[in-house]
Amino acid sequence: MLPAAQWLAVVRDAPLVSIDLILRDRQQRVLLGWRNNEPARNSWFVPGGVIRKSETLDAAFSRIAQGELGLPLARSQADLLGIYEHHYACNFAGIDGVATHYVVLAHQAAIDDAALHADAQHRELRWFSVAALLADPSVHDNTKAYFVEAS
C-alpha cells in the first residue's frame, strides 16, 4: 500500500479500478457490510476493494474476499455481473475538494453458509433479501444499482 499522501494523489488524479463482490446465500440473500470508512461511510455496501498495481485480477479477487470476509474464494467461482462507475464527492482522507472515482468490476457468486468475519472497514455484516436492500434507505445507491434491473 502507498503512504496516505501518495494514495490521496492517486485518488485525486486518476480513477481507481476495483472489484465488488455480490455474494448470495442459498436463500438468494445478498451479503452487505456496514461501512466504517469513506467513501460510503455509514451505509450498507457490498464488500469490495481496489486492484493494486501489478496485481492480477485473480489475485485481487482472492485477496479482497479473504481480507474483507475471511472467505477463500477464487474469481473462477464467480461470474462477471458487469462494469460500473461509482462517483463520490469525498475521499478516504476527508480532504475537501478531492472526489473519488471508481471503475468497478462487479462479480457475483453463490456461497455456502460460511464463517464470515468483518474486517476493519465494516462494523458488521448482514444478509439482505434483494427487496429489503432496495427498500432500505441505509443501503448505498451504488449497491442498489447492482439489483435494479434484477428486481
ChimeraX attribute file (.defattr): number of C-alpha atoms within 10 A of each C-alpha:
attribute: neighborCount
match mode: 1-to-1
recipient: residues
	/A:1	7
	/A:2	9
	/A:3	7
	/A:4	11
	/A:5	10
	/A:6	11
	/A:7	14
	/A:8	19
	/A:9	11
	/A:10	14
	/A:11	18
	/A:12	16
	/A:13	13
	/A:14	11
	/A:15	17
	/A:16	19
	/A:17	16
	/A:18	22
	/A:19	24
	/A:20	24
	/A:21	26
	/A:22	25
	/A:23	20
	/A:24	21
	/A:25	17
	/A:26	10
	/A:27	10
	/A:28	14
	/A:29	19
	/A:30	22
	/A:31	20
	/A:32	24
	/A:33	24
	/A:34	23
	/A:35	22
	/A:36	17
	/A:37	17
	/A:38	16
	/A:39	20
	/A:40	19
	/A:41	15
	/A:42	17
	/A:43	20
	/A:44	28
	/A:45	26
	/A:46	23
	/A:47	25
	/A:48	24
	/A:49	21
	/A:50	17
	/A:51	20
	/A:52	15
	/A:53	9
	/A:54	8
	/A:55	11
	/A:56	10
	/A:57	15
	/A:58	12
	/A:59	14
	/A:60	22
	/A:61	27
	/A:62	18
	/A:63	21
	/A:64	23
	/A:65	22
	/A:66	17
	/A:67	17
	/A:68	20
	/A:69	21
	/A:70	17
	/A:71	17
	/A:72	13
	/A:73	18
	/A:74	16
	/A:75	18
	/A:76	11
	/A:77	11
	/A:78	18
	/A:79	14
	/A:80	16
	/A:81	15
	/A:82	11
	/A:83	13
	/A:84	16
	/A:85	14
	/A:86	15
	/A:87	13
	/A:88	13
	/A:89	11
	/A:90	17
	/A:91	20
	/A:92	17
	/A:93	14
	/A:94	13
	/A:95	10
	/A:96	9
	/A:97	10
	/A:98	18
	/A:99	19
	/A:100	22
	/A:101	21
	/A:102	19
	/A:103	16
	/A:104	21
	/A:105	20
	/A:106	20
	/A:107	20
	/A:108	19
	/A:109	19
	/A:110	17
	/A:111	16
	/A:112	9
	/A:113	9
	/A:114	11
	/A:115	8
	/A:116	13
	/A:117	15
	/A:118	17
	/A:119	17
	/A:120	12
	/A:121	15
	/A:122	22
	/A:123	14
	/A:124	15
	/A:125	20
	/A:126	12
	/A:127	17
	/A:128	20
	/A:129	15
	/A:130	18
	/A:131	12
	/A:132	13
	/A:133	22
	/A:134	20
	/A:135	11
	/A:136	12
	/A:137	12
	/A:138	13
	/A:139	22
	/A:140	20
	/A:141	17
	/A:142	15
	/A:143	20
	/A:144	19
	/A:145	12
	/A:146	19
	/A:147	14
	/A:148	12
	/A:149	7
	/A:150	7
	/A:151	8
